[in-house]
Amino acid sequence: MNSTLPTAEALRGALAGLLDGLPPKQAAQAVERLIANYRGTTPTGAPVLRDRSDVAAYAAYRMPATFEAVRSALAALRDAAPEWTPATHTDIGGGTGAATWAVAEAWQEKAASTVVDWAEPALALGRELAELSGSPALRAAAWQRSRIGSALRIESSDLVTVSYVLKELTPADRASLVTEAARAAQAVVIVEPGTPDGYLRVIEARQQLIDAGLSVAAPCPHSGACPIEPGTDWCHFSARVSRSSLHRQVKGGSLPYEDEKFSYVAAVRDGVDADPAANRVIRRPQIRKGMVLLELCAKPEELTRETVTKKRHGDLYRAARDVDWGDAWPPPEVGRQKGSGPSAAER
């Protein structure tokens, strides 16, 4: 294959080529077990992915969604720290390498990646996908088998990603892993399912990262306490995932897309020049005639609502019509001119 950035389209092509001929019934049975594990509440002391059939089903079922969720989190980190480029990257619990694909795309393949996982079948399939990717960075990635838990030691790395891993660990192992990631990295990105319990794991990890001396770069506009009252709501976002025919077959869906809900935190050390968003859109904007209603996480440590109107806010209104759930507000390219933003009384 020709050299190409590891985009979502390239990933779907690699999956289709590698998984062609996988018996649908076998794939469906593996997916059912993986869904039960994914939605369960009991951490496991062994790898979730046991053999190649499990790994192949997982790759078709979860890899495109994980890629899009991590890509969205990395985009927010890049917006906060546009001048920073990681030279090294460690993907903890990376399995078949979805987060590594996202990192290679985000920074134009400039990061040398190491994927660490305790399931050898996942690492083996990840290597095969990397070879099919057409990406020099993915082909050069290191694939390292190691148990993910309190005994794990991470070599110093500019960026550490931990995606959809914390749920599989005991509370003690989760705490140890986050502490080790904070020690080893200049930037840490943690992604979990966009569920109430996934959000709680992210908030717990977020506080650990702050206690370790890192500052939150995204999605929060601050490193203070989350303003959401526990048990009343949870912070999560959504990424649109295009489904291939194989993906639809394995997941039993008919739509050409799905929306992956996820929670995340990106935190950086002082050596990374990061400027968090002034506000973050935390719900899907409501567009009405002549106005847009935005729900925002804002500084300092508060949730606010803004009404942006066509009559009063001009360019800001036009930007509000294009803003999406999870975006920074106001958009960096628009800014807030004196007198152009909603007053406190309008929020």
KOLDREN-155617 format. One record per residue (C-alpha): residue number from 1; residue in one letter; z, y, x. Coordinates in nm, 3 decimals, decimal comma, m for minus. Example, Ala and Ser with C-alpha at 12.3 -4.5 7.8 and 13.67 -1.06 7.14 Angstrom:
% residues 2
+-----+------+---------+---------+---------+
| pos | code |      zz |      yy |      xx |
+-----+------+---------+---------+---------+
|   1 |    A |   0,780 |  m0,450 |   1,230 |
|   2 |    S |   0,714 |  m0,106 |   1,367 |
+-----+------+---------+---------+---------+
END
This chain:
% residues 347
+-----+------+---------+---------+---------+
| pos | code |      zz |      yy |      xx |
+-----+------+---------+---------+---------+
|   1 |    M |   0,000 |   0,000 |   0,000 |
|   2 |    N |  m0,054 |   0,359 |   0,107 |
|   3 |    S |   0,244 |   0,570 |   0,207 |
|   4 |    T |   0,393 |   0,733 |  m0,104 |
|   5 |    L |   0,717 |   0,894 |  m0,209 |
|   6 |    P |   0,943 |   0,648 |  m0,395 |
|   7 |    T |   0,893 |   0,798 |  m0,740 |
|   8 |    A |   0,978 |   0,641 |  m1,075 |
|   9 |    E |   0,614 |   0,533 |  m1,107 |
|  10 |    A |   0,620 |   0,367 |  m0,764 |
|  11 |    L |   0,941 |   0,186 |  m0,859 |
|  12 |    R |   0,791 |   0,054 |  m1,182 |
|  13 |    G |   0,486 |  m0,065 |  m0,991 |
|  14 |    A |   0,697 |  m0,244 |  m0,730 |
|  15 |    L |   0,907 |  m0,409 |  m1,003 |
|  16 |    A |   0,601 |  m0,524 |  m1,195 |
|  17 |    G |   0,448 |  m0,676 |  m0,883 |
|  18 |    L |   0,764 |  m0,850 |  m0,774 |
|  19 |    L |   0,876 |  m0,977 |  m1,114 |
|  20 |    D |   0,539 |  m1,089 |  m1,243 |
|  21 |    G |   0,575 |  m1,444 |  m1,372 |
|  22 |    L |   0,950 |  m1,429 |  m1,434 |
|  23 |    P |   1,009 |  m1,653 |  m1,742 |
|  24 |    P |   1,098 |  m1,416 |  m2,030 |
|  25 |    K |   1,361 |  m1,651 |  m2,173 |
|  26 |    Q |   1,538 |  m1,685 |  m1,839 |
|  27 |    A |   1,524 |  m1,308 |  m1,790 |
|  28 |    A |   1,658 |  m1,244 |  m2,141 |
|  29 |    Q |   1,953 |  m1,482 |  m2,092 |
|  30 |    A |   2,043 |  m1,317 |  m1,762 |
|  31 |    V |   2,016 |  m0,973 |  m1,920 |
|  32 |    E |   2,250 |  m1,073 |  m2,203 |
|  33 |    R |   2,513 |  m1,182 |  m1,953 |
|  34 |    L |   2,465 |  m0,867 |  m1,747 |
|  35 |    I |   2,499 |  m0,646 |  m2,056 |
|  36 |    A |   2,827 |  m0,819 |  m2,144 |
|  37 |    N |   2,951 |  m0,761 |  m1,790 |
|  38 |    Y |   2,824 |  m0,403 |  m1,785 |
|  39 |    R |   3,003 |  m0,318 |  m2,110 |
|  40 |    G |   3,315 |  m0,518 |  m2,037 |
|  41 |    T |   3,650 |  m0,383 |  m1,923 |
|  42 |    T |   3,767 |  m0,641 |  m1,670 |
|  43 |    P |   3,686 |  m0,578 |  m1,303 |
|  44 |    T |   3,550 |  m0,874 |  m1,117 |
|  45 |    G |   3,657 |  m1,020 |  m0,783 |
|  46 |    A |   3,307 |  m1,157 |  m0,716 |
|  47 |    P |   2,955 |  m1,014 |  m0,717 |
|  48 |    V |   2,812 |  m0,966 |  m1,067 |
|  49 |    L |   2,466 |  m1,070 |  m0,942 |
|  50 |    R |   2,489 |  m1,438 |  m0,853 |
|  51 |    D |   2,132 |  m1,555 |  m0,781 |
|  52 |    R |   1,772 |  m1,441 |  m0,776 |
|  53 |    S |   1,731 |  m1,480 |  m1,152 |
|  54 |    D |   2,027 |  m1,250 |  m1,210 |
|  55 |    V |   1,894 |  m1,002 |  m0,958 |
|  56 |    A |   1,541 |  m1,003 |  m1,100 |
|  57 |    A |   1,675 |  m0,947 |  m1,453 |
|  58 |    Y |   1,906 |  m0,675 |  m1,326 |
|  59 |    A |   1,623 |  m0,499 |  m1,146 |
|  60 |    A |   1,412 |  m0,491 |  m1,463 |
|  61 |    Y |   1,705 |  m0,405 |  m1,691 |
|  62 |    R |   1,900 |  m0,150 |  m1,485 |
|  63 |    M |   1,711 |  m0,029 |  m1,179 |
|  64 |    P |   1,485 |   0,232 |  m1,349 |
|  65 |    A |   1,783 |   0,379 |  m1,537 |
|  66 |    T |   2,004 |   0,389 |  m1,227 |
|  67 |    F |   1,723 |   0,557 |  m1,033 |
|  68 |    E |   1,685 |   0,832 |  m1,295 |
|  69 |    A |   2,060 |   0,893 |  m1,328 |
|  70 |    V |   2,111 |   0,920 |  m0,953 |
|  71 |    R |   1,799 |   1,134 |  m0,920 |
|  72 |    S |   1,945 |   1,378 |  m1,176 |
|  73 |    A |   2,277 |   1,394 |  m0,990 |
|  74 |    L |   2,101 |   1,450 |  m0,658 |
|  75 |    A |   1,888 |   1,727 |  m0,813 |
|  76 |    A |   2,209 |   1,909 |  m0,911 |
|  77 |    L |   2,343 |   1,868 |  m0,557 |
|  78 |    R |   2,017 |   2,000 |  m0,411 |
|  79 |    D |   2,030 |   2,301 |  m0,645 |
|  80 |    A |   2,384 |   2,376 |  m0,522 |
|  81 |    A |   2,300 |   2,319 |  m0,153 |
|  82 |    P |   1,926 |   2,390 |  m0,118 |
|  83 |    E |   1,937 |   2,436 |   0,262 |
|  84 |    W |   2,115 |   2,107 |   0,330 |
|  85 |    T |   1,926 |   1,788 |   0,413 |
|  86 |    P |   2,109 |   1,464 |   0,496 |
|  87 |    A |   1,987 |   1,283 |   0,806 |
|  88 |    T |   2,184 |   0,967 |   0,724 |
|  89 |    H |   2,273 |   0,804 |   0,393 |
|  90 |    T |   2,493 |   0,509 |   0,299 |
|  91 |    D |   2,450 |   0,349 |  m0,043 |
|  92 |    I |   2,774 |   0,165 |  m0,128 |
|  93 |    G |   2,732 |  m0,122 |  m0,372 |
|  94 |    G |   2,364 |  m0,032 |  m0,371 |
|  95 |    G |   2,239 |  m0,374 |  m0,481 |
|  96 |    T |   1,860 |  m0,360 |  m0,500 |
|  97 |    G |   1,858 |  m0,001 |  m0,373 |
|  98 |    A |   1,795 |   0,222 |  m0,678 |
|  99 |    A |   2,007 |   0,507 |  m0,535 |
| 100 |    T |   1,831 |   0,474 |  m0,200 |
| 101 |    W |   1,495 |   0,516 |  m0,374 |
| 102 |    A |   1,632 |   0,834 |  m0,537 |
| 103 |    V |   1,761 |   0,970 |  m0,204 |
| 104 |    A |   1,428 |   0,903 |  m0,033 |
| 105 |    E |   1,246 |   1,092 |  m0,308 |
| 106 |    A |   1,495 |   1,382 |  m0,321 |
| 107 |    W |   1,476 |   1,468 |   0,048 |
| 108 |    Q |   1,116 |   1,366 |   0,115 |
| 109 |    E |   1,221 |   1,051 |   0,305 |
| 110 |    K |   1,417 |   1,242 |   0,572 |
| 111 |    A |   1,740 |   1,041 |   0,537 |
| 112 |    A |   1,787 |   0,709 |   0,720 |
| 113 |    S |   1,954 |   0,483 |   0,463 |
| 114 |    T |   2,185 |   0,185 |   0,481 |
| 115 |    V |   2,241 |  m0,019 |   0,164 |
| 116 |    V |   2,576 |  m0,200 |   0,154 |
| 117 |    D |   2,642 |  m0,470 |  m0,106 |
| 118 |    W |   2,829 |  m0,798 |  m0,129 |
| 119 |    A |   2,553 |  m0,985 |  m0,315 |
| 120 |    E |   2,297 |  m1,126 |  m0,070 |
| 121 |    P |   2,042 |  m1,203 |  m0,349 |
| 122 |    A |   2,046 |  m0,835 |  m0,446 |
| 123 |    L |   1,996 |  m0,723 |  m0,087 |
| 124 |    A |   1,711 |  m0,970 |  m0,041 |
| 125 |    L |   1,527 |  m0,850 |  m0,349 |
| 126 |    G |   1,595 |  m0,491 |  m0,249 |
| 127 |    R |   1,423 |  m0,552 |   0,084 |
| 128 |    E |   1,123 |  m0,699 |  m0,096 |
| 129 |    L |   1,099 |  m0,400 |  m0,330 |
| 130 |    A |   1,126 |  m0,168 |  m0,030 |
| 131 |    E |   0,832 |  m0,345 |   0,134 |
| 132 |    L |   0,629 |  m0,306 |  m0,186 |
| 133 |    S |   0,718 |   0,062 |  m0,220 |
| 134 |    G |   0,472 |   0,205 |   0,028 |
| 135 |    S |   0,758 |   0,424 |   0,155 |
| 136 |    P |   0,827 |   0,430 |   0,532 |
| 137 |    A |   1,187 |   0,538 |   0,470 |
| 138 |    L |   1,258 |   0,249 |   0,234 |
| 139 |    R |   1,088 |  m0,001 |   0,462 |
| 140 |    A |   1,309 |   0,122 |   0,747 |
| 141 |    A |   1,632 |   0,103 |   0,546 |
| 142 |    A |   1,909 |  m0,127 |   0,670 |
| 143 |    W |   2,048 |  m0,385 |   0,425 |
| 144 |    Q |   2,406 |  m0,484 |   0,506 |
| 145 |    R |   2,617 |  m0,748 |   0,338 |
| 146 |    S |   2,984 |  m0,656 |   0,302 |
| 147 |    R |   3,254 |  m0,700 |   0,043 |
| 148 |    I |   3,305 |  m0,379 |  m0,157 |
| 149 |    G |   3,677 |  m0,315 |  m0,172 |
| 150 |    S |   3,982 |  m0,189 |   0,012 |
| 151 |    A |   3,878 |  m0,350 |   0,343 |
| 152 |    L |   3,538 |  m0,176 |   0,356 |
| 153 |    R |   3,483 |   0,066 |   0,643 |
| 154 |    I |   3,193 |   0,310 |   0,627 |
| 155 |    E |   3,025 |   0,451 |   0,935 |
| 156 |    S |   3,005 |   0,831 |   0,946 |
| 157 |    S |   2,720 |   0,940 |   0,722 |
| 158 |    D |   2,588 |   1,271 |   0,594 |
| 159 |    L |   2,562 |   1,139 |   0,239 |
| 160 |    V |   2,740 |   0,852 |   0,064 |
| 161 |    T |   2,631 |   0,742 |  m0,283 |
| 162 |    V |   2,840 |   0,516 |  m0,508 |
| 163 |    S |   2,651 |   0,443 |  m0,829 |
| 164 |    Y |   2,767 |   0,217 |  m1,112 |
| 165 |    V |   3,012 |   0,044 |  m0,877 |
| 166 |    L |   3,364 |   0,167 |  m0,958 |
| 167 |    K |   3,369 |  m0,021 |  m1,288 |
| 168 |    E |   3,338 |  m0,352 |  m1,102 |
| 169 |    L |   3,648 |  m0,287 |  m0,889 |
| 170 |    T |   4,020 |  m0,306 |  m0,943 |
| 171 |    P |   4,202 |   0,031 |  m0,955 |
| 172 |    A |   4,337 |  m0,025 |  m0,604 |
| 173 |    D |   3,993 |  m0,107 |  m0,463 |
| 174 |    R |   3,840 |   0,192 |  m0,644 |
| 175 |    A |   4,093 |   0,426 |  m0,489 |
| 176 |    S |   4,040 |   0,279 |  m0,142 |
| 177 |    L |   3,663 |   0,302 |  m0,170 |
| 178 |    V |   3,664 |   0,668 |  m0,276 |
| 179 |    T |   3,911 |   0,756 |  m0,001 |
| 180 |    E |   3,690 |   0,584 |   0,257 |
| 181 |    A |   3,376 |   0,755 |   0,128 |
| 182 |    A |   3,549 |   1,094 |   0,151 |
| 183 |    R |   3,657 |   1,020 |   0,507 |
| 184 |    A |   3,314 |   0,911 |   0,624 |
| 185 |    A |   3,077 |   1,157 |   0,453 |
| 186 |    Q |   2,976 |   1,521 |   0,448 |
| 187 |    A |   2,873 |   1,478 |   0,083 |
| 188 |    V |   2,968 |   1,214 |  m0,173 |
| 189 |    V |   2,784 |   1,147 |  m0,500 |
| 190 |    I |   2,949 |   0,914 |  m0,753 |
| 191 |    V |   2,769 |   0,806 |  m1,071 |
| 192 |    E |   2,916 |   0,599 |  m1,354 |
| 193 |    P |   2,808 |   0,511 |  m1,709 |
| 194 |    G |   2,826 |   0,804 |  m1,951 |
| 195 |    T |   3,104 |   0,647 |  m2,154 |
| 196 |    P |   3,462 |   0,766 |  m2,207 |
| 197 |    D |   3,596 |   0,516 |  m1,952 |
| 198 |    G |   3,311 |   0,593 |  m1,709 |
| 199 |    Y |   3,400 |   0,962 |  m1,731 |
| 200 |    L |   3,767 |   0,884 |  m1,663 |
| 201 |    R |   3,672 |   0,692 |  m1,348 |
| 202 |    V |   3,461 |   0,987 |  m1,234 |
| 203 |    I |   3,742 |   1,235 |  m1,302 |
| 204 |    E |   3,985 |   1,016 |  m1,109 |
| 205 |    A |   3,742 |   0,995 |  m0,816 |
| 206 |    R |   3,674 |   1,369 |  m0,838 |
| 207 |    Q |   4,043 |   1,446 |  m0,788 |
| 208 |    Q |   4,060 |   1,207 |  m0,493 |
| 209 |    L |   3,766 |   1,383 |  m0,330 |
| 210 |    I |   3,929 |   1,722 |  m0,382 |
| 211 |    D |   4,259 |   1,594 |  m0,243 |
| 212 |    A |   4,066 |   1,472 |   0,063 |
| 213 |    G |   3,941 |   1,824 |   0,132 |
| 214 |    L |   3,599 |   1,821 |  m0,038 |
| 215 |    S |   3,478 |   2,079 |  m0,290 |
| 216 |    V |   3,288 |   2,002 |  m0,608 |
| 217 |    A |   2,922 |   2,105 |  m0,588 |
| 218 |    A |   2,810 |   1,960 |  m0,925 |
| 219 |    P |   2,821 |   1,929 |  m1,215 |
| 220 |    C |   3,138 |   2,138 |  m1,240 |
| 221 |    P |   3,127 |   2,514 |  m1,166 |
| 222 |    H |   3,465 |   2,481 |  m0,996 |
| 223 |    S |   3,704 |   2,242 |  m0,823 |
| 224 |    G |   3,986 |   2,305 |  m1,068 |
| 225 |    A |   4,106 |   2,075 |  m1,342 |
| 226 |    C |   3,852 |   1,955 |  m1,596 |
| 227 |    P |   3,898 |   2,163 |  m1,913 |
| 228 |    I |   3,822 |   1,867 |  m2,143 |
| 229 |    E |   4,137 |   1,736 |  m2,304 |
| 230 |    P |   4,166 |   1,363 |  m2,229 |
| 231 |    G |   4,094 |   1,147 |  m2,530 |
| 232 |    T |   3,914 |   1,421 |  m2,725 |
| 233 |    D |   3,578 |   1,420 |  m2,548 |
| 234 |    W |   3,410 |   1,326 |  m2,223 |
| 235 |    C |   3,165 |   1,493 |  m1,987 |
| 236 |    H |   2,833 |   1,312 |  m1,954 |
| 237 |    F |   2,463 |   1,382 |  m1,925 |
| 238 |    S |   2,133 |   1,216 |  m2,009 |
| 239 |    A |   1,823 |   1,117 |  m1,812 |
| 240 |    R |   1,496 |   1,011 |  m1,974 |
| 241 |    V |   1,373 |   0,672 |  m1,847 |
| 242 |    S |   1,010 |   0,563 |  m1,897 |
| 243 |    R |   0,987 |   0,194 |  m1,979 |
| 244 |    S |   0,718 |  m0,031 |  m1,840 |
| 245 |    S |   0,590 |  m0,319 |  m2,055 |
| 246 |    L |   0,806 |  m0,553 |  m1,846 |
| 247 |    H |   1,108 |  m0,330 |  m1,901 |
| 248 |    R |   1,051 |  m0,330 |  m2,279 |
| 249 |    Q |   1,010 |  m0,708 |  m2,276 |
| 250 |    V |   1,333 |  m0,770 |  m2,088 |
| 251 |    K |   1,535 |  m0,518 |  m2,291 |
| 252 |    G |   1,383 |  m0,609 |  m2,624 |
| 253 |    G |   1,287 |  m0,251 |  m2,707 |
| 254 |    S |   0,971 |  m0,103 |  m2,855 |
| 255 |    L |   0,994 |   0,263 |  m2,753 |
| 256 |    P |   0,816 |   0,373 |  m2,433 |
| 257 |    Y |   1,136 |   0,539 |  m2,310 |
| 258 |    E |   1,514 |   0,534 |  m2,329 |
| 259 |    D |   1,786 |   0,787 |  m2,252 |
| 260 |    E |   2,035 |   0,686 |  m1,986 |
| 261 |    K |   2,378 |   0,844 |  m2,037 |
| 262 |    F |   2,579 |   0,894 |  m1,719 |
| 263 |    S |   2,876 |   1,081 |  m1,570 |
| 264 |    Y |   2,882 |   1,199 |  m1,211 |
| 265 |    V |   3,041 |   1,413 |  m0,945 |
| 266 |    A |   2,892 |   1,551 |  m0,624 |
| 267 |    A |   3,137 |   1,687 |  m0,368 |
| 268 |    V |   3,086 |   1,830 |  m0,019 |
| 269 |    R |   3,282 |   1,922 |   0,293 |
| 270 |    D |   3,302 |   2,276 |   0,431 |
| 271 |    G |   3,013 |   2,209 |   0,668 |
| 272 |    V |   2,775 |   2,185 |   0,372 |
| 273 |    D |   2,690 |   2,529 |   0,232 |
| 274 |    A |   2,707 |   2,471 |  m0,143 |
| 275 |    D |   2,714 |   2,721 |  m0,428 |
| 276 |    P |   2,800 |   2,551 |  m0,760 |
| 277 |    A |   2,635 |   2,662 |  m1,082 |
| 278 |    A |   2,796 |   2,959 |  m1,257 |
| 279 |    N |   2,799 |   2,748 |  m1,576 |
| 280 |    R |   2,679 |   2,401 |  m1,670 |
| 281 |    V |   2,517 |   2,310 |  m2,003 |
| 282 |    I |   2,729 |   2,019 |  m2,129 |
| 283 |    R |   2,557 |   1,947 |  m2,461 |
| 284 |    R |   2,199 |   1,944 |  m2,580 |
| 285 |    P |   2,111 |   2,309 |  m2,660 |
| 286 |    Q |   2,066 |   2,396 |  m3,027 |
| 287 |    I |   1,746 |   2,592 |  m3,078 |
| 288 |    R |   1,730 |   2,794 |  m3,398 |
| 289 |    K |   1,505 |   3,071 |  m3,520 |
| 290 |    G |   1,544 |   3,359 |  m3,277 |
| 291 |    M |   1,846 |   3,213 |  m3,100 |
| 292 |    V |   1,972 |   2,935 |  m2,874 |
| 293 |    L |   2,330 |   2,804 |  m2,887 |
| 294 |    L |   2,470 |   2,675 |  m2,557 |
| 295 |    E |   2,790 |   2,484 |  m2,489 |
| 296 |    L |   2,901 |   2,545 |  m2,132 |
| 297 |    C |   3,153 |   2,442 |  m1,873 |
| 298 |    A |   3,236 |   2,771 |  m1,702 |
| 299 |    K |   3,459 |   2,940 |  m1,449 |
| 300 |    P |   3,751 |   2,939 |  m1,444 |
| 301 |    E |   3,821 |   2,595 |  m1,588 |
| 302 |    E |   3,710 |   2,664 |  m1,942 |
| 303 |    L |   3,460 |   2,556 |  m2,202 |
| 304 |    T |   3,262 |   2,833 |  m2,367 |
| 305 |    R |   2,982 |   2,882 |  m2,618 |
| 306 |    E |   2,703 |   3,133 |  m2,572 |
| 307 |    T |   2,456 |   3,257 |  m2,829 |
| 308 |    V |   2,138 |   3,382 |  m2,663 |
| 309 |    T |   1,912 |   3,576 |  m2,900 |
| 310 |    K |   1,550 |   3,684 |  m2,882 |
| 311 |    K |   1,638 |   4,031 |  m3,006 |
| 312 |    R |   1,904 |   4,112 |  m2,747 |
| 313 |    H |   1,840 |   3,901 |  m2,439 |
| 314 |    G |   1,469 |   3,904 |  m2,359 |
| 315 |    D |   1,392 |   3,696 |  m2,049 |
| 316 |    L |   1,726 |   3,519 |  m2,078 |
| 317 |    Y |   1,633 |   3,404 |  m2,428 |
| 318 |    R |   1,301 |   3,266 |  m2,305 |
| 319 |    A |   1,488 |   3,079 |  m2,030 |
| 320 |    A |   1,740 |   2,947 |  m2,282 |
| 321 |    R |   1,460 |   2,788 |  m2,487 |
| 322 |    D |   1,361 |   2,583 |  m2,181 |
| 323 |    V |   1,708 |   2,496 |  m2,053 |
| 324 |    D |   1,820 |   2,135 |  m2,092 |
| 325 |    W |   2,143 |   1,941 |  m2,118 |
| 326 |    G |   2,294 |   1,921 |  m1,771 |
| 327 |    D |   2,115 |   2,228 |  m1,632 |
| 328 |    A |   2,280 |   2,522 |  m1,459 |
| 329 |    W |   2,311 |   2,839 |  m1,666 |
| 330 |    P |   2,167 |   3,091 |  m1,622 |
| 331 |    P |   1,876 |   2,938 |  m1,430 |
| 332 |    P |   1,875 |   3,057 |  m1,068 |
| 333 |    E |   1,525 |   3,201 |  m1,100 |
| 334 |    V |   1,630 |   3,421 |  m1,393 |
| 335 |    G |   1,978 |   3,538 |  m1,298 |
| 336 |    R |   2,185 |   3,762 |  m1,517 |
| 337 |    Q |   2,084 |   4,127 |  m1,505 |
| 338 |    K |   2,337 |   4,389 |  m1,590 |
| 339 |    G |   2,375 |   4,405 |  m1,966 |
| 340 |    S |   2,137 |   4,113 |  m2,030 |
| 341 |    G |   2,393 |   3,841 |  m2,094 |
| 342 |    P |   2,599 |   3,773 |  m2,405 |
| 343 |    S |   2,927 |   3,958 |  m2,427 |
| 344 |    A |   3,259 |   3,778 |  m2,441 |
| 345 |    A |   3,270 |   3,846 |  m2,815 |
| 346 |    E |   2,939 |   3,664 |  m2,861 |
| 347 |    R |   3,051 |   3,349 |  m2,682 |
+-----+------+---------+---------+---------+
END
